[in-house]
């Protein structure tokens, strides 16, 4: 339930601090009556009279008169929000922290969900135009990106939840109903893990949008960081927390950027699963190992890729907040300084490297215990990785990634049998018996409802 609480917290946080923004229906205006300004003034008069269509007309005419007039663009955005009836109080009915559903808006009826989705999509397109114009110097700077970024984050967050809701009918786990509420008895993680990379574009689009804004404007995220990780946040200044938040959000944004390449989308879904504490206990990248990477922007298994198969954040990860603070002070850069990682109860029964031992030291201890030594030698691998050979035939990295992805998608083992995987992928496949292989395929098919 942690990810649900996080989503609810972020929505409530943003709604609580946005103040005079797109959703405020009573904002006044005091603008000189001349040319574009006169039209804008008239637009605000109509807006305050709740005549949103008429207000939108005058704001549009003001923009025609002067396309750099930011107050007209801002007024038009506000008029569109109210004209399309995007009501934050109605949203708050569904975004709550009760235990009725693992997804905050799962109980929203289809007509309401469709209304919100369609209306927000129209507003987002307009808002994106406003932001692009402002950040490229095409507006006058009176109203800026700083005035609307929290709105943009909230809209992306709601769209993300709506897109997850759309997947409920297609995820096998969600076909079970809670006997008390009658709602789908599945978690956000079940939904994320039931989405195929080929069909992940919409979910990733909104997650990427939120993370990108968080990276550019990290104050909302740093408030969440202070609440969720008080020990780490206490060691950092406000500027330090913002920098760490920006770095983390940028990592998430990079991984969740939607792509036509299913490999990239799979990594984005893995990132979201990790953040939501619901990483599947399977092989997501086709190398035979189970969730062998952690989210530290380093290659932890030695296969040349970074964070491609991520364990979830329920793992007991210890950071070095003072070292991170020093990095910020000395070089104004933020690095995820991981001191140590250890399994929690969820991982006690997981054999990451398929050596027959669950949650052993080799799967959770770094080869080099000290972070500074890992940086010095460029080796952030776990001990188990030293005993594995990836890409035994020396394929170019992109070709090897493509092959791994194809292998991961072969859930019946008919295209790529175990011997092929051992000879061409290497990694943990070399430790499988045929019985292990068939059991793994069966579990993988069950998770996707095949």
N, C-alpha and C positions, 0 to 999 in steps of 0.2 A: 504493500500500500504506500510505500515511501514516495514513489513517483507521482501517485495521485495527489498526495499531500503537497509535494513540491509544485505541481501544476496549479493547484488551488492557491498555494501561498503566493506564487508569482502573479497570478491573475489578481488576487486581492491586493497585493503590494502595489501593482501598477495602477489599479483602479483607485487606490488610496492616495497616490502621490501625483497623479497627472494634473489635478487642479483644473485651471482654466484651459481646456483643450478642446478637441473636436467634439467630445461628448457633452460639453457644457452648453445647455440651451439658453442661458440667460446673459451671455457676455455682451457688454455694452461697447459702443464705438464713439469716438469723437474725432472725426476726420474732416479736414477742410473740404468745402464743397467746390471742387474744381476738377473737370475732366474725369479721369479714372477714379480719383478720390471721391468725387461727387456720386458716381455710380456705386462705388463701394459703400459709401455712407448710406445710400438708399437701400442697398442690399442688407446692411445690418439692421436698418429700421424694419424691413420686412421679416428679417430673421427673428427679431425680438417679438414680433407679432405672430410668430409661429407660421408664417406664410413662406414655407421653405422652397416651394417651386418658384415663386416670384423672387425670393432672395437669390436663388441660384441663377435666375435670368439676369439680374442686375450685376452679380459678381462676374458672370461670363462676359457681359458687355464691358465691364471694367477691364477685364483681362484683354479683350480685343483692343481697347483703347491704349493699354500699356501692359504688355506681357511681362514686365519686370515687377509689377506691383504685387508684392508678397501678401499684403493684407487681403487683396481680392482673391488670390489663390487660397489662402487660409479660410476666408469666409465661404468660398465655394465648397471646400472640403467639409466644413461644418454643416453647411446646408444639405449636402448630399447625405451625410451621416444621419441627419434627422429626417430628411425626405424618405430615406430608405428604412427608417424606423429601426436603426441599430441601437437598441435600448440597453444600457448597461445594467439597469435594475432587473431586466428580464434575464440577462446573462447570469447575474448573480443568483437567480433561482436555481440554476443548474450547476454553477461552479461553487461547490460547498465541500465541507470536509466530513460529511457524514459517511456512514459505512454502507450506504445503499448500493453502491456500484464501485468497481475498481476504476472506471473511467468517469470523470465528473459529469459529462454530458450524455452518458449512455441512455439516461431516462428521457431525454428530449424527444418529442414526437417528430416524425419524419418531415411534416410540413414546416415546423419551426426550424429544424436543422437546415432544410433546403433554403428557407428564407434568409437565415443568417449567412449561409455560405455564399449565396448569389449576391446578396447586398454587400457583404464584406469584400468579395472579389472586385466589385465595381469601385468601391472606395479605395481598395489597395492599388488598383491601377492608377487612379488619380493621384493618390498620395505618393506613389513611386515617381510620377512625373514632377510633382512639387519638389521632392527631395533631390531628384537629379538636377533640376533647374537651380535649386539653391546651392548645392555642393559644387556646381560648375560655374557659379558666379553670374547666373542669368537672372537672378532676382535682386531686389534692392536691399535685402538684409534686415528689414524691419522684423519680419517673421521668418524664422530660420528652422533648419533641421532640429535644432535644440528644442523647439516648441512642439515637435510632433513625433519624436522618436519613440516615446513611451506608448503613444497611440499605435505606432507601427508594430511595436513588440507585442502589444495586447492582441491586435488583429491577427498576427501570425500565430500566436499561441492558441487562440480560439480556432483558427483554421486547422491547425495541427490536430487538435482534439476532434474536430468535426471529421477530418480525413480518417482518423483512427476509427471513429464511430462507423464510417461507411464500410469498413472492413469486417465488422462483427458478423454479418451473415455468411462470410466466406471463410472464416477461421474455424477449423474443426472444434477446437476447445470451447469456442463461444456458443456452440449449439446446445450446450448444457445450460439449464435455467436454474437460477437460485430459487429454491422453494418458497422463500419468504417474500422476496421482492418481485419475482417473475422476470428479472432482467438476466441478460447473458452472464453466466458464471465464469468469467475469464478476466484476466488481468491485462493491463496495458502491455506487459511483456508478452503475454500470449498472443496479443494482436500483432505486435511488432515482429515476433518470431514466426508468425503465420503469413507475413507479407513476402512475396517473392521479389527478388531484386529487379526483375523485369517490369514489375508493376509498382515500384516504390517511389516513382517520381513525385507524386503529389505530397505524400507524407514528408519526403525529404525536402521538398521546396519550402514548406512552412517552417520546418525545423532549422533549415539553413538560414532562412530570412531572420528568424528570431536570434540565432547565434551570431549572425553577421552584425546585426544592430547592437547586440550585447558587446561584441568585440570593439565596436566603434564608440559606444556609449555605455561603459561598464558599470555605472553607478547602481542600477537596479540589480544587476547580477552580483555586485559586491555586497549589497545588503543581504541577498540570499546566502552568499558565502559566509557572512558573519553569523547568520542564524544556523546554518547547517554545519559549519566547521569552526566553532568558536575558538578552539585552540590555535588553529592556523591563523585565523583572522586577528587574534589578540596580539600576535607578534609583529603585525604589519601596520604601517600607517595607512591612512585613507588612500593616499596615492599608491602605496604598495598593494593594497587590496584591489584597487582598480586595475593595476597593471597585471596582477596574477589573474584576475577575472577576465581581462581582455585577452590574455594569452590563452587561457583555457577555452574561452568562447571562440577564439580564432581557430584553435585546433578542431573544435566541434564543427565550426562552419566549413573548414576545409574538407573534413570527412563526409559531411552531409550534403555537399553540393551535388544536386541531382545531375545525372549523366545518362547518356545513351548507352554507356558501357555498364553492363550488369555487375562487373567486378567492383567498380567504384560504388555503385549503389549498395552492393552487399556490405562493403566496408562502412557505409553510412548507417545501414540498419544495425550492424554490429555495434557501432558507436552509441546509437540510441538505446540499444538493449543494455549496454554496459552502464550507461548513465541511469537507466531505470531499474538497476539491480536485477535484471532478468536475463542476463546472457544465457543462451542455451548451453547445455552441457555436451555439446557435440562439436564436430569438426566443421567449422564454417568456411575455412579457406582451402580445404582439400589437401592438407598435408598430413592427415592422420592423427594430429595432436588435438587435444581438447582445450580450447580457450587459453592458449599458451601465452598471449601477450597481455600487458597491462597498459593503461592509458597514461603514458609518460612521454610520448613523442620520441621514443627510442625503439630500436630493434632489439627485442628481448629474446628472440629465438634464433637469431643468426641466419635468417633466410633472405635477408636483403630488403624486406618490406618493414614498414613501421606501423604498429598498432593495427595490423590487418585482422586480427582474431582476438578480440579484447575480452578479458575477464570483467565481470561486473564490479561495481564499486562497493559491493558488500564485502569483498576481500579486505582484510585488515591491513590497510596501507598506511605506513608511517612516513610523513613528510618531514623535511628539515626546514621549518619556517624561518629560523634565524639565518640559515644559509641562503634561503631565497631572498630574505630582506637584504643581505649583504650583496647578492647579485644585483638587486635593484639599485642599491646605493652606489656600487662601483661602476656598473656598466649600463644601468637603466634597462636591463633586459630581465625577463622573467623565465626561469627554467623550473620544470617540475622536478624538484630535488626529492627523489624517493629514497628514504633511508632503508626501509625494509618492507617486505610484503609477507603476510602469513594467511593461512586459510581460516575462514570462519566455519560455523557448523555446516553451511551449505556445501562447502568444498571438501569436507572431510572424507566424503565417499567418492571423490572424483580422481581418476587416474589420468593426469594430464598428458604424460609422455608414454602411456601404454606399456609401462615396464612391469605391470602386475602389482604395483604398490600405490595405494591411494594417499594423496596429500603428503608425500615424503619431502624431505628437505631439498632434494635436487630440483623439485618442481617450484619451490618457493624461495630459495636462497640464490642471491646473485653470485656469480663466479668471483667477483670482486665486491667485498662487503661495503667498502667505503665509496661513497658517491664520487669524491674527487679523483680517486684512482680510476673509476669507471670512465670519467670524463677524460682523464689523462691518456688512457690507453684506448679510448673509443670503443669500449666493450661493456655493453649494458645487458649482456645475456644472463639468463638463469643457468644454473649448473647443468640441468638436463640437456641444454642446447649444445654443450661441448661434446656430447656423445653422439650427436646426430649429424648426418650429412644431408643437406638439402641440395636439390638440383644436381644430382650426380653426373648428368650428361653435359652440364655447363651451358644450358640454354640462355639466351639473352633474357634479362629480367622480365621484360614485358611479355615475352613468349612463355616464360615459366609461369608467370601469374595467370595468363590465359589458360594454360594447361591445368593448373590447380583449380581454377574456377570450373572448368569443364568436368574435372574429376569430382568436385564437390556437388555438381548438379546431377551426377550419375547415381541416383539413389537405389538402383537395382543391381549395380555392379556388372551390367551386361556389356557396356561400352569399354569400361576400363576395369579389368579384373585386378585381383590383389597383386599378382606378379608384375603387371604393368606398373602399378603404383609404386611398388618397391623399387623397380628398376629406373623409373623415370622421374618420380617425385622424391623418393627417399624419405627423409623426415621420420615421423613415427610409424609410417607404414611398415617399416622393416621389422617391427615388433609384433605385428598382427599374425595370428593364426587364421586359418580359413573360417573357423568357428567364430572367432572374434569379429572378423570382417562381416560375416552374415548377420551377426547380432547387431553390429553398428548400423548396417543398412536398414535393418528392420526398425530400429529405434528412430532413425532419421525419417523414414517414410511415415511412421506413426505421428511424428511431430507435425508434419505437413498434411496429415489426413489423407495419405495416399494408400 
